[in-house]
Amino acid sequence: MDPNYFYHDAHPAPGTRLAPYRVPSTHLRRSPLLLPALLYRPVPGLQCLAPLSQLHLGFITKDFRSLGTFLEVLFHVRDPNATDPRANNHEKAVTAFLQGASSIGAVDIIELIYRHPQSRPPKAHPEYQCYFSPPDVSAPTAICFARPALSSWALQLVGSEMHKQIGTLTQNDPADPNDITQLRASTNGRAKHIRVATWNNLARASTPWMAGMYKRRAPAVWYITECMGAPTVKGAIVVRKRRPHPTIQVGVISSLTLSRNRYASGYLALPLAIWQFACQSHVDEKRVMSRFGLSVHDSTARACLDSLTESSLTELRKSVADGIAAGTMRWQVVLDNVQQYCRQRDHRIGRADTLKIGTAATAILLEDCAPDAFDLQDHLDRVMQRERKELTVDTLLADIDWDYIQELMALHWVLILVTFIPQLAHLRKDVTALFNSDKMTKLRLRWRIAVFQGLGTNAERETETQGMMRTILDFFQQMGLDEKAVNNLIVMVRGDGASVAAMWRIKKFLAAHPGHYKAFRYLVPPGPEIWHTRWTQLNALATNHYDSVASADPASLSKSAAAAGAKRPSNLKKVDFFPTSRSMELFFEARVLDCWRLSFKTDNVIQYFESPRTTIPDVQTLWNSAKLLVRRYASQDAYYNALNPDLSDLANETMKFPRGTAWAARRRGGWGKRQKLRL
């Protein structure tokens, strides 16, 4: 027998294919006769190659014309509406192979075909460029060589699955009743079962949560994008600190989802558009982001904000009403003035630049309050008892735990040292643990997310008495508070010093009214806001302790600012909060490190710890040393000792500090006056 007969039509000319071969029914009936010899004869190892080429392929090529026809007959898919022409042993053998019952699986065979040298076209062959061809380039059935045909088939199969899974992401998750895939910015009421955006829905849209959702609902899409964007080190995927690939994957998949369905904007596109509105991004930037599918259009974001305002105010009124029904006030109001300078770009007669002034307010949910904490009658009874006259400066000083303050300050001194010295960096965890210990925690609050609700602004001047009165009534109307609601409850309205003063003027001028509502007796401002108090104290510190720019006084902040290269505030009565507070923190840390240097009896504290002869202390030793340093350099007694040399000489050993060189102030003009330190 001619050996080439076994390979009849196996290698066609380049660019040609075999003619379609209709499998006769006799082949399907005769194929089981060949299966026992082909499938059930145990031939170990490579010894089966010789009998296969001499005997089995001869039968295959004789009866089936080619190996491809035989495989087509072997894996014949029967018509469900017709009788199966295959024999029982034929069906069982194929079923066992396809279901993984044999030791060699279908993937092993496909891998052998794909890796076979004869499946790869030569570089000069036209099909060498057909690897991983999309459908518009070449169909897998039109490619002769196995390797490019299989790669194109796999690519198109994966592409179809990607299209299917992205389509799944455009629909709401049936397993999650709170899914926000199709989150609408607004609704006209005609569409049924539409979920309109709320603040609670937008709060769910975090990057880790979206990454987990995409990975669960579209695992193939997540895997493919991870293969494209994830960096690897020795074959293992790594997550970088800068531009981590899961975040980039979330952005890519969200854009693809929005491209398929413009209503599937709840995950990233809608929250990102609202964030751009809050940041006052330029309109061109919003258009570009919307064009790339990263966010929805600005008009959609504004419509969403209108819906959010309406729905959140409805929830606020409901919460206020429920609290009043329970006999308590659950919300407080924080207000402040807002300004916007409107510059006229088109100069005409009668037009001028104007400054628009108004008042903005935020309602804040009060939690963990006693049930009767806002009882107005109990408050008025206590006011009539006039017990506040017993409050003096001495009673306030007696209520302060000075021992705790000194221990806390000493712990801060330890934190400054271990942060500055590299050899002590390993102690920062121990210092943090001490801050969180029960000893140093006076009032441990439970972890919670504060609930805020912005109220609509108005054009009133809250520093004026009548303007403040109209402002309060407007905000209360938005919250659903009327005369009946606040008749027996306290409402806290907070603000800066001018706002609180205006509230007290209202209560003073309207005190003659018999009703609580018209007299504003329910209004109990607790005092200026903490941030405003801190800023006022910062202004006082700057006014008292900054000197001239070229001051040589080592005790002045101007001297410290010049040494540190910090900018001296131009207006000491109204300083910029953050630059001034940060510079003062820098001066304080430098002074603390200098005190540590004196305690270690060295000129350079960094070189002191770099020396191999230095023993690294533990946290408790540093804390004990810091307590002595606080008493010696940062206590009221230390202040008096620094001003009076006699007291310094009579002090005990723990309070004595090394005396530096004498300093004299520069003389000004001919008067010979000494510069006085403002205290």
C-alpha positions as CSV (number, residue, x, y, z in Angstrom):
1,M,0.0,0.0,0.0
2,D,1.3,3.4,-0.9
3,P,2.2,5.3,2.4
4,N,1.0,8.6,0.9
5,Y,-2.4,7.0,0.7
6,F,-2.9,7.5,4.4
7,Y,-2.4,11.2,4.0
8,H,-4.6,11.6,1.0
9,D,-5.8,15.3,0.8
10,A,-4.2,16.0,4.2
11,H,-2.0,18.8,3.0
12,P,-3.8,20.9,0.4
13,A,-2.1,23.6,-1.6
14,P,-1.8,26.9,0.1
15,G,-5.0,28.9,0.0
16,T,-7.2,25.9,-0.9
17,R,-9.5,23.7,1.2
18,L,-11.1,20.3,0.7
19,A,-14.4,20.2,-0.9
20,P,-17.3,19.8,1.6
21,Y,-17.7,16.1,2.4
22,R,-21.1,14.7,3.1
23,V,-20.8,12.0,5.7
24,P,-22.8,9.0,4.6
25,S,-25.0,7.3,7.1
26,T,-23.1,4.1,6.5
27,H,-20.0,5.8,8.0
28,L,-21.9,6.6,11.2
29,R,-23.1,3.0,11.3
30,R,-19.6,1.5,10.5
31,S,-17.7,3.9,12.7
32,P,-18.3,1.8,15.9
33,L,-16.5,-1.1,14.2
34,L,-13.3,0.9,14.3
35,L,-13.7,2.3,17.8
36,P,-12.6,-0.9,19.7
37,A,-9.3,-1.0,17.8
38,L,-8.8,2.8,18.1
39,L,-10.0,3.5,21.6
40,Y,-9.7,0.4,23.7
41,R,-6.5,-1.3,22.7
42,P,-3.9,-0.6,25.4
43,V,-0.7,0.3,23.7
44,P,1.8,1.9,26.1
45,G,3.8,5.1,25.5
46,L,5.1,6.0,22.0
47,Q,4.9,2.4,20.9
48,C,1.4,3.1,19.6
49,L,2.7,5.5,16.8
50,A,3.9,2.7,14.5
51,P,0.6,0.6,14.6
52,L,-1.4,3.8,14.3
53,S,0.3,4.9,11.1
54,Q,0.3,1.3,9.6
55,L,-3.2,0.1,10.5
56,H,-5.6,2.6,12.0
57,L,-5.0,5.5,9.7
58,G,-5.3,3.2,6.8
59,F,-8.8,2.4,7.8
60,I,-9.6,6.0,8.5
61,T,-8.4,7.3,5.2
62,K,-10.0,4.5,3.3
63,D,-13.4,4.8,4.8
64,F,-13.6,8.5,5.7
65,R,-11.4,10.0,3.0
66,S,-9.5,12.2,5.6
67,L,-8.7,12.5,9.3
68,G,-10.9,15.6,9.6
69,T,-13.9,13.7,8.2
70,F,-13.3,11.0,10.7
71,L,-13.2,13.4,13.6
72,E,-16.4,15.1,12.3
73,V,-18.1,11.7,12.3
74,L,-16.7,10.8,15.7
75,F,-18.0,14.0,17.3
76,H,-21.2,14.0,15.4
77,V,-23.9,16.2,17.1
78,R,-27.3,14.5,16.5
79,D,-30.4,16.4,15.6
80,P,-32.7,16.4,18.7
81,N,-35.7,15.9,16.5
82,A,-34.2,12.9,14.6
83,T,-33.1,9.4,15.6
84,D,-29.5,9.1,16.7
85,P,-27.6,7.1,14.1
86,R,-24.7,6.4,16.4
87,A,-24.2,3.0,18.1
88,N,-24.3,2.7,21.8
89,N,-20.5,2.2,22.2
90,H,-19.8,5.2,19.9
91,E,-22.0,7.4,22.1
92,K,-20.5,6.2,25.4
93,A,-16.9,6.6,24.2
94,V,-17.5,10.2,23.0
95,T,-19.4,11.1,26.2
96,A,-16.7,9.7,28.4
97,F,-14.1,11.8,26.5
98,L,-16.0,15.0,26.5
99,Q,-17.1,14.8,30.1
100,G,-13.6,14.2,31.4
101,A,-13.9,10.5,32.4
102,S,-10.7,9.6,30.6
103,S,-7.2,10.5,31.7
104,I,-6.7,12.6,28.6
105,G,-9.1,15.5,28.2
106,A,-10.3,17.6,25.4
107,V,-8.0,20.5,26.4
108,D,-5.0,18.1,26.1
109,I,-5.9,17.3,22.6
110,I,-6.5,20.9,21.6
111,E,-3.2,21.9,23.2
112,L,-1.4,19.2,21.2
113,I,-3.0,20.4,18.0
114,Y,-2.2,24.1,18.8
115,R,1.4,23.3,19.7
116,H,2.0,20.9,16.9
117,P,4.8,22.2,14.5
118,Q,2.7,21.3,11.5
119,S,-0.2,23.5,12.7
120,R,1.9,26.7,12.3
121,P,2.1,28.3,8.9
122,P,5.5,29.4,7.5
123,K,6.3,33.1,7.8
124,A,6.1,33.5,4.0
125,H,2.6,32.0,4.0
126,P,-0.4,34.5,3.8
127,E,-2.0,32.8,6.8
128,Y,0.9,33.7,9.1
129,Q,-0.8,37.1,9.6
130,C,-4.1,35.4,10.5
131,Y,-3.4,34.7,14.2
132,F,-6.1,36.0,16.5
133,S,-8.1,37.4,13.6
134,P,-11.4,39.2,14.5
135,P,-14.5,38.3,12.5
136,D,-14.2,41.3,10.1
137,V,-10.7,40.1,9.1
138,S,-11.1,36.4,8.7
139,A,-13.5,33.6,9.8
140,P,-11.8,30.6,11.6
141,T,-13.4,28.2,9.0
142,A,-11.6,30.1,6.2
143,I,-8.1,29.5,7.7
144,C,-6.4,26.3,6.7
145,F,-3.6,26.0,9.4
146,A,-4.8,24.8,12.8
147,R,-2.9,27.3,15.0
148,P,-4.2,30.6,13.5
149,A,-7.6,29.0,13.0
150,L,-7.8,27.9,16.7
151,S,-6.5,31.3,17.9
152,S,-9.1,33.2,15.8
153,W,-11.8,30.9,17.0
154,A,-10.8,31.4,20.6
155,L,-10.6,35.1,20.2
156,Q,-14.1,35.4,18.7
157,L,-15.5,33.0,21.3
158,V,-14.0,35.2,24.1
159,G,-15.3,38.3,22.3
160,S,-18.8,37.0,22.3
161,E,-18.6,36.2,26.0
162,M,-17.2,39.7,26.8
163,H,-20.2,41.2,24.9
164,K,-22.6,39.0,26.8
165,Q,-21.1,39.8,30.3
166,I,-20.9,43.5,29.6
167,G,-24.6,43.3,28.7
168,T,-25.2,41.6,32.0
169,L,-23.6,44.5,33.8
170,T,-25.9,47.0,32.1
171,Q,-28.9,45.4,33.9
172,N,-29.7,45.4,37.6
173,D,-28.4,42.5,39.6
174,P,-31.3,40.1,40.2
175,A,-29.5,38.7,43.3
176,D,-29.2,42.2,44.9
177,P,-32.5,44.1,45.5
178,N,-30.5,47.2,46.3
179,D,-28.4,47.2,43.2
180,I,-27.7,50.6,41.7
181,T,-26.7,49.7,38.1
182,Q,-29.6,51.6,36.4
183,L,-29.8,54.5,38.8
184,R,-31.7,57.3,37.2
185,A,-31.0,61.0,37.9
186,S,-34.7,61.9,37.7
187,T,-38.0,60.5,36.6
188,N,-41.1,61.9,35.0
189,G,-43.4,59.4,36.7
190,R,-44.4,57.5,33.6
191,A,-41.8,54.7,33.8
192,K,-42.5,52.0,36.3
193,H,-40.1,50.5,38.8
194,I,-37.5,53.2,38.3
195,R,-34.9,53.7,41.0
196,V,-34.0,57.4,41.4
197,A,-30.7,58.4,42.9
198,T,-30.4,59.0,46.7
199,W,-27.5,59.9,48.8
200,N,-27.6,56.4,50.3
201,N,-27.2,54.9,46.9
202,L,-24.3,57.1,45.9
203,A,-22.6,56.4,49.2
204,R,-22.3,52.7,48.2
205,A,-20.3,53.5,45.1
206,S,-16.8,52.9,46.5
207,T,-14.0,51.6,44.3
208,P,-13.4,48.3,46.4
209,W,-17.1,47.6,46.4
210,M,-17.4,48.2,42.6
211,A,-14.4,46.0,42.0
212,G,-15.9,43.1,44.0
213,M,-19.2,43.5,42.2
214,Y,-17.6,43.5,38.7
215,K,-15.5,40.5,39.6
216,R,-18.6,38.6,40.8
217,R,-21.0,39.5,38.0
218,A,-18.5,39.5,35.1
219,P,-15.5,37.4,36.0
220,A,-14.3,37.0,32.4
221,V,-14.4,40.7,31.8
222,W,-12.5,41.3,35.1
223,Y,-9.9,38.7,34.2
224,I,-9.3,40.1,30.7
225,T,-8.9,43.7,31.9
226,E,-6.6,42.4,34.7
227,C,-4.4,40.7,32.2
228,M,-4.2,43.9,30.2
229,G,-3.5,46.3,33.0
230,A,-2.0,44.4,36.0
231,P,1.8,44.6,36.3
232,T,3.5,41.3,37.1
233,V,6.8,40.4,38.9
234,K,8.1,36.9,38.1
235,G,4.7,35.9,36.9
236,A,2.8,37.1,40.0
237,I,0.4,40.1,39.9
238,V,1.3,43.0,42.1
239,V,-0.8,46.0,43.1
240,R,1.0,49.3,42.9
241,K,0.4,52.1,45.4
242,R,0.2,54.6,42.6
243,R,-2.5,53.9,40.0
244,P,-3.5,50.5,41.3
245,H,-4.8,48.4,38.5
246,P,-8.2,47.5,40.2
247,T,-9.1,51.1,40.3
248,I,-8.2,51.5,36.6
249,Q,-10.2,48.3,35.8
250,V,-13.3,49.8,37.5
251,G,-13.0,52.9,35.4
252,V,-12.6,50.9,32.2
253,I,-15.5,48.6,32.8
254,S,-17.7,51.4,33.9
255,S,-17.0,53.3,30.7
256,L,-17.8,50.1,28.6
257,T,-21.0,49.6,30.5
258,L,-22.1,53.1,30.0
259,S,-21.3,52.8,26.3
260,R,-23.7,49.8,26.0
261,N,-26.5,51.4,28.0
262,R,-26.8,55.0,28.8
263,Y,-29.0,54.2,31.8
264,A,-26.3,52.0,33.4
265,S,-24.6,55.0,35.2
266,G,-25.1,54.3,38.8
267,Y,-21.7,52.8,39.7
268,L,-19.1,55.4,38.6
269,A,-20.5,57.8,35.9
270,L,-23.2,59.5,37.9
271,P,-21.1,59.9,41.2
272,L,-18.2,61.2,39.2
273,A,-20.4,63.8,37.5
274,I,-21.7,65.0,40.8
275,W,-18.1,65.1,42.2
276,Q,-17.2,67.3,39.2
277,F,-20.1,69.6,40.0
278,A,-18.9,69.9,43.6
279,C,-15.4,70.7,42.5
280,Q,-16.6,73.3,40.0
281,S,-14.8,71.7,37.1
282,H,-14.6,73.5,33.9
283,V,-17.4,72.8,31.4
284,D,-14.9,71.6,28.8
285,E,-13.5,69.1,31.3
286,K,-17.1,67.8,32.0
287,R,-17.7,67.4,28.3
288,V,-14.5,65.5,27.7
289,M,-15.2,63.2,30.6
290,S,-18.7,62.6,29.3
291,R,-17.4,61.9,25.8
292,F,-15.0,59.3,27.1
293,G,-17.8,57.6,29.0
294,L,-16.3,58.3,32.4
295,S,-19.2,60.4,33.6
296,V,-22.7,61.5,32.6
297,H,-23.4,64.9,31.1
298,D,-23.5,68.0,33.4
299,S,-27.2,68.4,32.7
300,T,-27.8,64.9,34.0
301,A,-25.8,65.6,37.1
302,R,-27.8,68.8,37.8
303,A,-31.0,67.0,37.4
304,C,-29.7,64.3,39.8
305,L,-28.9,67.0,42.4
306,D,-32.4,68.4,42.1
307,S,-33.8,64.9,42.8
308,L,-31.3,64.4,45.6
309,T,-32.4,67.6,47.2
310,E,-36.1,66.8,47.0
311,S,-35.7,63.3,48.3
312,S,-33.3,64.1,51.1
313,L,-35.5,67.0,52.3
314,T,-38.4,64.6,52.4
315,E,-36.4,62.2,54.5
316,L,-35.3,65.1,56.7
317,R,-38.8,66.2,57.4
318,K,-39.9,62.7,58.1
319,S,-37.0,62.2,60.6
320,V,-37.8,65.5,62.3
321,A,-41.5,64.6,62.6
322,D,-40.7,61.2,64.0
323,G,-38.4,62.8,66.6
324,I,-41.0,65.3,67.6
325,A,-43.6,62.5,68.0
326,A,-41.1,60.7,70.3
327,G,-40.6,63.9,72.3
328,T,-37.0,64.8,71.3
329,M,-35.1,66.8,68.7
330,R,-32.9,64.7,66.5
331,W,-31.3,67.5,64.4
332,Q,-29.2,70.6,65.0
333,V,-28.4,73.4,62.5
334,V,-25.0,74.9,61.8
335,L,-25.1,78.1,59.7
336,D,-22.6,80.7,58.4
337,N,-22.6,83.5,55.8
338,V,-21.6,82.9,52.2
339,Q,-20.4,85.4,49.6
340,Q,-20.0,85.3,45.9
341,Y,-18.4,88.1,44.0
342,C,-20.2,88.6,40.6
343,R,-17.9,90.4,38.2
344,Q,-19.5,92.0,35.2
345,R,-17.7,90.8,32.1
346,D,-19.8,92.9,29.7
347,H,-19.6,96.6,30.8
348,R,-22.7,98.6,30.2
349,I,-24.6,101.5,31.7
350,G,-26.1,100.5,35.0
351,R,-24.0,97.4,35.5
352,A,-21.5,97.1,38.3
353,D,-19.6,94.4,40.1
354,T,-21.7,93.2,43.0
355,L,-21.0,91.0,46.1
356,K,-23.9,88.6,46.8
357,I,-24.2,87.8,50.5
358,G,-26.4,85.1,51.9
359,T,-26.6,82.4,54.5
360,A,-26.0,78.7,54.2
361,A,-26.9,76.0,56.7
362,T,-26.4,72.3,57.3
363,A,-28.6,70.0,59.4
364,I,-26.7,67.5,61.4
365,L,-28.2,64.4,63.0
366,L,-27.7,64.1,66.8
367,E,-27.0,60.6,68.1
368,D,-26.7,59.0,71.5
369,C,-28.7,61.8,73.2
370,A,-30.7,61.3,76.4
371,P,-34.5,61.1,75.8
372,D,-35.2,64.3,77.8
373,A,-32.1,66.3,76.8
374,F,-34.2,68.7,74.7
375,D,-37.0,69.4,77.2
376,L,-37.6,73.2,76.9
377,Q,-39.5,73.5,80.2
378,D,-36.8,71.8,82.2
379,H,-34.3,74.2,80.6
380,L,-36.3,77.2,81.5
381,D,-36.7,76.0,85.1
382,R,-33.0,75.6,85.5
383,V,-32.4,79.1,84.0
384,M,-34.8,80.6,86.6
385,Q,-32.8,78.9,89.4
386,R,-29.8,81.0,88.4
387,E,-27.3,78.4,89.3
388,R,-24.9,79.7,86.7
389,K,-23.8,82.5,89.0
390,E,-21.9,80.0,91.0
391,L,-19.7,79.3,88.0
392,T,-16.3,81.0,88.4
393,V,-12.9,80.8,87.0
394,D,-11.7,78.9,90.1
395,T,-14.4,76.2,89.6
396,L,-13.5,75.8,86.0
397,L,-9.8,75.4,87.0
398,A,-10.8,72.8,89.6
399,D,-12.6,70.7,87.0
400,I,-9.4,70.4,84.8
401,D,-7.4,67.2,85.2
402,W,-3.9,68.7,85.2
403,D,-2.2,65.4,85.8
404,Y,-3.8,63.9,82.8
405,I,-2.9,67.0,80.6
406,Q,0.8,66.7,81.7
407,E,0.8,62.9,80.8
408,L,-0.8,63.6,77.5
409,M,1.6,66.4,76.7
410,A,4.5,64.2,77.6
411,L,3.2,61.5,75.3
412,H,3.0,64.0,72.5
413,W,6.7,64.9,73.2
414,V,7.6,61.2,72.8
415,L,5.7,61.1,69.5
416,I,7.6,64.1,68.2
417,L,10.9,62.4,69.1
418,V,10.2,59.0,67.6
419,T,8.8,60.7,64.4
420,F,12.0,62.7,64.0
421,I,14.6,60.1,64.8
422,P,14.9,57.3,62.3
423,Q,16.3,54.9,64.9
424,L,13.2,55.3,67.0
425,A,10.7,54.8,64.1
426,H,9.8,51.3,65.3
427,L,8.4,52.8,68.5
428,R,5.6,54.7,66.8
429,K,3.2,51.7,67.0
430,D,3.8,51.6,70.7
431,V,3.1,55.3,71.1
432,T,-0.1,55.0,69.1
433,A,-1.2,52.1,71.3
434,L,-0.6,54.3,74.4
435,F,-2.8,57.1,72.9
436,N,-5.6,54.5,72.3
437,S,-5.2,52.9,75.8
438,D,-8.0,53.3,78.4
439,K,-5.7,55.4,80.6
440,M,-5.3,58.1,77.9
441,T,-8.8,57.9,76.5
442,K,-11.3,60.1,78.5
443,L,-14.4,59.5,76.3
444,R,-14.3,56.8,73.7
445,L,-16.9,57.5,71.1
446,R,-18.3,54.7,69.0
447,W,-17.4,54.6,65.3
448,R,-20.1,56.0,63.2
449,I,-20.7,58.0,60.0
450,A,-22.1,61.5,60.7
451,V,-25.3,62.3,58.8
452,F,-25.5,65.7,57.2
453,Q,-28.2,67.4,55.1
454,G,-27.6,70.6,53.3
455,L,-30.4,73.2,53.4
456,G,-31.3,75.7,50.8
457,T,-29.4,79.0,51.0
458,N,-31.1,82.4,51.3
459,A,-30.1,86.0,50.7
460,E,-30.3,87.1,54.3
461,R,-27.5,88.7,56.4
462,E,-27.1,86.5,59.4
463,T,-25.0,89.0,61.4
464,E,-28.0,91.4,61.5
465,T,-30.8,90.8,64.0
466,Q,-33.7,90.9,61.6
467,G,-31.7,89.0,59.0
468,M,-30.9,86.2,61.5
469,M,-34.5,86.0,62.5
470,R,-35.7,85.5,58.9
471,T,-32.8,83.1,58.3
472,I,-33.8,80.8,61.2
473,L,-37.5,80.8,60.2
474,D,-36.6,79.9,56.6
475,F,-34.4,77.0,57.6
476,F,-36.9,75.8,60.1
477,Q,-39.6,75.9,57.4
478,Q,-37.4,73.7,55.2
479,M,-37.0,71.2,58.0
480,G,-40.8,71.1,58.8
481,L,-40.5,72.9,62.2
482,D,-43.5,75.1,63.0
483,E,-44.9,76.6,66.2
484,K,-46.5,73.4,67.3
485,A,-43.4,71.4,66.7
486,V,-41.0,73.5,68.7
487,N,-43.3,74.6,71.5
488,N,-41.8,72.3,74.1
489,L,-38.4,71.4,72.6
490,I,-35.0,73.0,72.4
491,V,-33.5,73.6,69.0
492,M,-29.7,74.1,68.8
493,V,-28.5,76.5,66.1
494,R,-24.7,77.0,65.9
495,G,-22.4,79.4,64.1
496,D,-19.5,81.7,64.6
497,G,-19.2,84.5,67.1
498,A,-21.2,87.1,65.1
499,S,-24.0,84.5,64.5
500,V,-24.3,83.6,68.1
501,A,-24.4,87.2,69.1
502,A,-27.2,87.9,66.7
503,M,-29.2,84.9,68.1
504,W,-28.9,86.3,71.7
505,R,-30.0,89.7,70.5
506,I,-33.1,88.2,69.0
507,K,-33.9,86.5,72.4
508,K,-33.2,89.7,74.2
509,F,-35.4,91.9,72.0
510,L,-38.3,89.4,71.9
511,A,-38.3,88.3,75.5
512,A,-41.5,90.2,76.2
513,H,-43.6,87.8,74.1
514,P,-45.5,85.3,76.2
515,G,-45.3,82.5,73.6
516,H,-42.1,80.4,73.4
517,Y,-42.2,80.4,69.6
518,K,-42.5,84.1,69.0
519,A,-40.0,84.8,71.8
520,F,-37.5,82.3,70.3
521,R,-37.1,80.7,73.7
522,Y,-36.6,77.3,72.0
523,L,-33.4,78.7,70.4
524,V,-30.5,77.8,72.6
525,P,-27.1,78.5,70.9
526,P,-24.4,76.5,72.7
527,G,-21.7,79.0,71.8
528,P,-19.3,79.7,69.0
529,E,-18.2,76.8,66.9
530,I,-14.9,75.1,67.9
531,W,-13.3,76.0,64.6
532,H,-14.1,79.7,65.1
533,T,-12.8,79.5,68.7
534,R,-9.6,78.0,67.5
535,W,-9.2,80.7,64.8
536,T,-9.8,83.4,67.4
537,Q,-7.2,81.9,69.7
538,L,-4.8,81.7,66.8
539,N,-5.3,85.4,66.1
540,A,-4.6,86.2,69.7
541,L,-1.4,84.1,69.7
542,A,-0.2,85.8,66.6
543,T,-1.0,89.2,67.9
544,N,0.8,88.7,71.2
545,H,3.8,86.6,70.2
546,Y,4.8,87.8,66.7
547,D,7.2,90.7,66.6
548,S,8.6,92.7,63.8
549,V,9.9,90.9,60.7
550,A,13.6,91.6,61.6
551,S,13.1,90.8,65.3
552,A,16.1,89.5,67.2
553,D,14.1,88.4,70.2
554,P,14.6,84.6,70.5
555,A,11.3,84.3,72.3
556,S,9.3,85.9,69.5
557,L,7.6,83.8,66.8
558,S,9.1,86.2,64.2
559,K,12.6,85.0,65.1
560,S,11.4,81.3,64.8
561,A,9.7,82.0,61.5
562,A,12.9,83.6,60.1
563,A,15.0,80.6,61.3
564,A,12.5,78.1,59.8
565,G,12.0,80.0,56.5
566,A,8.3,80.4,57.3
567,K,6.2,83.4,56.2
568,R,5.2,85.9,58.9
569,P,1.4,86.7,58.7
570,S,0.8,90.1,57.1
571,N,-2.3,90.8,59.2
572,L,-1.8,89.6,62.8
573,K,-5.4,90.3,63.7
574,K,-6.8,88.1,61.0
575,V,-4.3,85.4,60.0
576,D,-4.7,82.5,57.5
577,F,-5.6,79.6,59.7
578,F,-3.8,76.6,58.1
579,P,-0.4,78.3,57.2
580,T,-0.2,80.0,60.6
581,S,-1.2,76.9,62.6
582,R,1.2,74.6,60.7
583,S,4.1,77.1,61.2
584,M,3.3,77.3,64.9
585,E,3.3,73.5,65.1
586,L,6.7,73.5,63.4
587,F,8.1,75.9,65.9
588,F,6.7,73.9,68.8
589,E,8.2,70.6,67.5
590,A,11.6,72.3,67.0
591,R,11.5,73.6,70.6
592,V,10.5,70.2,71.9
593,L,13.4,68.5,70.0
594,D,15.8,71.1,71.5
595,C,14.6,70.2,75.0
596,W,15.3,66.5,74.1
597,R,18.7,67.5,73.0
598,L,19.4,69.2,76.3
599,S,18.2,66.1,78.2
600,F,20.5,63.9,76.2
601,K,23.4,66.3,76.8
602,T,24.4,66.5,73.1
603,D,24.7,69.1,70.4
604,N,23.1,67.0,67.7
605,V,20.3,64.6,68.6
606,I,20.4,62.8,65.3
607,Q,24.1,62.0,65.7
608,Y,23.5,61.0,69.3
609,F,21.2,58.1,68.2
610,E,23.4,57.2,65.2
611,S,26.3,56.5,67.6
612,P,26.7,52.8,68.3
613,R,27.4,53.5,72.0
614,T,23.8,54.9,72.4
615,T,21.3,52.5,74.0
616,I,17.9,52.7,72.3
617,P,15.4,53.3,75.1
618,D,11.9,51.8,75.2
619,V,8.6,53.8,75.1
620,Q,8.1,53.8,78.9
621,T,11.5,55.2,79.5
622,L,11.0,58.0,77.0
623,W,7.6,58.7,78.5
624,N,9.0,59.1,82.0
625,S,11.7,61.3,80.7
626,A,9.2,63.4,78.8
627,K,7.1,64.0,81.9
628,L,10.1,65.6,83.6
629,L,10.8,67.7,80.5
630,V,7.2,68.9,80.4
631,R,7.4,70.0,84.0
632,R,10.8,71.6,83.5
633,Y,10.1,73.4,80.2
634,A,6.3,73.5,79.5
635,S,4.6,74.0,82.8
636,Q,3.4,77.2,84.6
637,D,6.2,76.8,87.2
638,A,8.7,76.6,84.4
639,Y,7.4,79.8,83.0
640,Y,7.8,81.6,86.3
641,N,11.3,80.1,86.7
642,A,12.3,81.4,83.3
643,L,11.2,84.9,84.2
644,N,12.8,85.1,87.7
645,P,16.4,83.9,88.1
646,D,15.9,83.7,91.9
647,L,13.1,81.2,91.5
648,S,15.3,79.2,89.1
649,D,18.1,79.1,91.6
650,L,15.8,77.9,94.4
651,A,14.1,75.3,92.3
652,N,14.6,71.6,92.9
653,E,16.7,69.4,90.6
654,T,13.8,68.3,88.4
655,M,12.9,71.9,87.6
656,K,16.4,73.3,87.0
657,F,17.4,73.9,83.4
658,P,20.8,74.9,81.9
659,R,21.1,78.7,81.7
660,G,22.1,80.1,78.3
661,T,23.9,83.3,77.4
662,A,22.4,86.6,78.4
663,W,20.4,88.4,75.7
664,A,19.7,92.1,75.5
665,A,17.2,93.8,73.3
666,R,18.4,96.2,70.6
667,R,18.1,99.9,71.5
668,R,15.8,101.9,69.4
669,G,16.8,105.5,68.6
670,G,18.1,107.4,71.5
671,W,15.5,106.3,74.1
672,G,17.3,103.1,75.0
673,K,14.0,101.3,75.6
674,R,14.1,97.5,75.8
675,Q,11.7,95.6,73.6
676,K,9.0,94.2,75.7
677,L,7.6,90.7,75.1
678,R,3.9,90.8,74.7
679,L,2.3,88.3,77.0
